[in-house]
C-alpha cells in the first residue's frame, strides 16, 4: 500500500503491524529481588508500556533452583517454597498481545533469610 493510494481512493490506511516488544526493552527492575522470609523472595519489574495495552511479564529463576513464573499481567512476583539461606537469581522479560517478546533484564540475586 502507499499513502498516495489511500489519499486518491479516500480510504484510511491500516495501522502498521505491531512488531516491537513493550518498553523498556530489555526489561528493568523497579525493585530487585529481595528476601521476605526463609522461603520467599519478592521482586517487581518496571511497569512496561505497549500500544497494544496487553503487556505480560515472565520472571525466570536462572540460578539456585527456584521457580519461574508463567506469563502474567502483574509486574510483581513472589517465589515461594524456597530453601532458607540460599541464593537465587532472577531475570524478567515482557511480551505484548502480538507475542513480541522483549529482552531479559540484567540478572539479580537475593538470599533467603536463615
C-alpha positions in Angstrom: 0.0 0.0 0.0 1.1 3.6 -0.3 -0.1 6.8 1.3 -0.7 8.1 -2.2 -3.1 5.3 -3.0 -5.1 5.9 0.2 -5.3 9.7 -0.5 -6.5 9.1 -4.0 -9.1 6.5 -3.1 -10.1 8.2 0.2 -9.5 5.0 2.2 -7.9 5.3 5.6 -4.7 3.4 5.8 -4.5 0.5 8.1 -2.2 0.8 11.1 1.2 -0.8 10.6 1.6 -4.2 12.3 3.0 -4.1 15.8 6.4 -5.7 15.7 8.0 -4.0 18.7 8.1 -5.5 22.2 7.0 -3.5 25.2 9.2 -0.8 26.6 11.6 -0.7 28.3 13.4 -3.3 26.3 15.2 -5.1 27.8 13.1 -5.1 30.9 14.3 -3.4 34.1 13.9 -3.8 37.8 11.7 -1.5 39.8 12.5 -3.4 43.0 15.3 -6.0 42.7 14.7 -9.5 44.2 14.8 -9.5 48.0 14.0 -11.9 50.7 10.8 -11.7 52.6 11.3 -14.8 54.8 13.3 -18.0 54.8 11.1 -19.3 52.0 10.1 -16.3 49.9 11.7 -13.8 47.5 9.8 -10.9 46.1 10.6 -8.7 43.1 8.9 -6.0 40.9 9.6 -5.2 37.3 9.4 -1.7 35.9 5.8 -1.3 34.5 6.1 -1.8 30.8 4.3 0.1 28.1 3.0 -1.1 24.8 0.4 0.4 22.4 -1.5 -2.9 22.3 -2.3 -2.4 26.1 -1.7 -6.1 26.7 1.7 -6.4 28.5 2.6 -9.6 30.3 5.7 -10.4 32.4 7.7 -13.6 32.9 10.1 -13.9 35.8 12.8 -16.6 35.3 14.8 -18.1 38.1 18.2 -18.7 36.4 20.2 -19.8 39.5 19.6 -21.5 42.8 16.8 -23.9 41.8 13.9 -21.6 42.5 10.7 -21.3 40.4 10.0 -19.3 37.3 6.6 -17.7 36.7 4.3 -18.3 33.9 3.4 -15.3 31.7 1.3 -13.0 34.0 -0.2 -9.5 33.9 1.3 -8.3 37.2 4.8 -6.8 37.3 5.2 -8.3 40.8 6.3 -11.8 41.6 6.9 -13.7 44.8 8.8 -17.0 44.6 7.8 -19.3 47.4 8.7 -22.7 48.9 12.4 -21.9 48.7 15.2 -23.1 50.9 16.5 -20.9 53.8 19.9 -19.2 53.5 20.1 -19.9 49.7 20.9 -17.5 46.9 18.5 -17.4 44.0 19.0 -15.4 40.7 16.2 -14.0 38.6 15.6 -12.2 35.3 12.4 -10.7 33.9 11.1 -10.0 30.4 7.9 -8.8 28.8 5.7 -9.5 25.8 2.6 -7.9 24.2 -0.6 -9.4 22.8 1.1 -9.9 19.4 3.8 -12.1 21.1 6.6 -9.6 20.6 8.9 -10.6 23.4 11.4 -8.2 24.9 14.9 -9.0 26.2 15.6 -10.2 29.7 16.7 -7.8 32.3 20.1 -8.0 33.9 20.1 -10.9 36.4 19.8 -10.0 40.1 20.2 -12.2 43.1 18.8 -12.5 46.6 19.4 -14.8 49.5 16.5 -16.1 51.6 16.6 -15.5 55.3 18.1 -18.1 57.7 
